[in-house]
């Protein structure tokens, strides 16, 4: 069974903006036959920020990913994360806990630059060097 990756919104935005490191990362993973997945939350976040001139390119990219449905079990897990961390005085974003719960439920590795958004220790994360921190 091929390794499966769930891509966070920030990775797809970096790819669409042409960051060489991110483009190379996706090409490398694709060449190795890995499965690419996203949460519908990522589609919502991408859609909200897409300019009219970017829609065609954006939709072509999104269509290449398997989309996991946010079902009852993912919703319960995400809500549990919000409650658990709120009790510790930590505020997590709704979108982030939904993406994390999707990754955990489906045994996916989350690919993100925003590791600080994902404090859940059991989550498997692949975090390449952020384009803003990459050597020029």
N, C-alpha and C positions, 0 to 999 in steps of 0.2 A: 504494500500500500504506500502510495506516494505521500510525502510530508505535505501537510496542508497549512497554508498561511492565511490569516485574516488580516487584511490591510486596514490600518487606521486612516482616517481622512487626511491627516497631515502628509502621509506618504504619497497619496494620490495627487494632492495639490502640488507637491514638489515635483512629481513626475510631469504633470500637466504644464508646469512652469518651465520645464526643460532642465532642471538641475541635473547635471551630468552624472553625479554620483547615484542619484535615485533612479535615473533612466538605466544606468548600468546594473544596479541592483536587481531591478525587475527583469531585465534581459537575462541576467545570470541565472536567477531563480527559474525563469521560464524555460531556459535552455536545459536545465537539470530536470525538467518534468514535474516540478512542484505544482500543486493545485493552488489556485488563487481564489480567495473568497472575500466577501465584504458583508457587513451588516446593512440592513436597510437604513439604519441611522446614518451611515456614511453617505448613502445616496441623498438623504435629506440635507445633510450638511454641505455636500458638494453642490447640489441644486440651488441652495440658498445663496451661494456665492458665485455662481456661474454667470458670466457676461453673455449677452446674446451672441456675440462673435465667437464665443468659445463652446457653444452648446454642441455642435456636431462632433468636434474632437472629444469633448467630455463624455458624450453618450457612447461614442465608439469605445472608449476606454472602459466605462462602466459595464458595457455589454459583455466584456471579456471575463467578468468575474461571476462566480457562483454567488448567489445571494441567499443568506440564511434568514429564515423568517424568525421574528421575535414572537415566540410562543409563550404559553403560560409558564412553563418551567424557567425560561430565560427571564421573564418578567419577575417571577418570585425571587430568583437568585439576585437579580439586579436590585430589587427593593430591599432584600436582606443586606446587601453590601451598603446601600445608603444608610440603613438603620444602624448597622454595626459600626460604621466609621463615624456617623454623627454622634453616637454615644462616646466616642473617643475625642470628640471635638474637631473632627476632620470632615470637611465638606468635599464630596466628590461630585462631579458633574453627571447629570442624568444620562447624557449621551455616552459618556465614558463607561459607566457601570453597565449599560446595555451592551456595549461592544465587548467589554470584559466578560460578561455573563455568556455571551454568544461564543466567545473563544473557549471558555471553560466547558460549556455544555457539549460542544462539538469536538473537543480535544484539538484545538487549533493553536498554532503559535501566532501571537499578535505581533505584527510588524508596525512599529511606531517610533517616531522621534520624541514623542511626548511621554517619556517614561514616568515623569512626576505625576501624570494623570492616573496612573495605574499602580496603586499601592498594594494590590492584592497579591500576596506572596505566592500563591499556588498558580498564578498566571505565568505561562511561558511567553517570554518576550524576546524578539529579535529587534535590537535597536542599533541600526547603523549610525555612523557619525552624522549629526545634523548638517544639512547643507550650509547653514549659517556658521558652523564651526569647522567646516572642511577647509583644508588648505587650498588656496587659490592657485 
